[in-house]
């Protein structure tokens, strides 16, 4: 692009003529029409590419900073009843690893939440609410209540809005949580259960968290599940979620064999890899769309050259060199590329900024759900503009425009004045 502008300054006459060819004029309606078509094709391709890349960036950001900010990057668990001193030793080993940012003990098990309206199986996580901000970003997604409310109530519970709707409960309501442990008496074995008060509601946007996860205090979890150990697992957050597999392998080698070390990729890795794969495939298809627009630029310039044969012949008879003629159409292609990129980049940025609101409006207006939470990790359409993506699109499209201009410019330079005037 910089080369185009520098050449335009040093060759003002070819640049002026090229600008006249690109602009709309009554004497050259075909030329102006073909230029507009070429500009529109490039602008459309650039706008779509920037918007779609921003959506893919939004998905990536939601996965890495939000969902993976709540789901533990690596989890360590064991069936053995370890003492608190043993867990402190394990925690020291974990925290010594350079990839570990923070770690926190937990009690995790399955359970069943029951109300008068419904019942459902859930994943129960016992946490220390006062330390949760160090290991998780769940506090950002609290819609009602807070982690502080949970720490003040021993038999309190945090659950997702989706689960609360299924159960028909709100803040302050009571629910019954059943554990898989059985209470044996002389007559019949009964499931252990406790009554909990709903202390807070969160909404992350993914079904696995909003509909299947509940959080309670570690003391309440220990009593409910009748544990003889203070914890049954350890959660940790890594410096980079994508290094979780490497971290899990390292910890698996240094910890005894009775520990199970699992990274987040077992639960969500396939979904994340599909998002990254889809980004590559969609980007390739959109670049092919831009390549078609560049081919359209070739065709448009060839038609312009045919329409301007008389003008080229007159310029040649006035002493213009083939190089001079070639520059006219080279800069016409550059100008078309610049206009198309400028319009497309502006539309693409606007589209990237508005696509989330537009998707929400479509869902509300037509009563449809664009992203099914049973299929996708989130139920809304995110978007994040990346300056690097925009610059790569601009440079790439400008390069294609210059390459598409080379053949028509060479063909224009080869026109012979006598033959062109005779055909006229």
Beta strands, then each sheet from edge to edge (+ up, - down):
strand 1: 74-78
strand 2: 100-114
strand 3: 119-127
strand 4: 142-144
strand 5: 156-160
strand 6: 174-184
strand 7: 189-202
strand 8: 213-217
strand 9: 233-238
strand 10: 259-263
sheet 1: 4+ 7- 5- 8+ 3+ 2- 9+ 1- 10+
sheet 2: 4+ 7- 5- 8+ 3+ 2- 6+
end
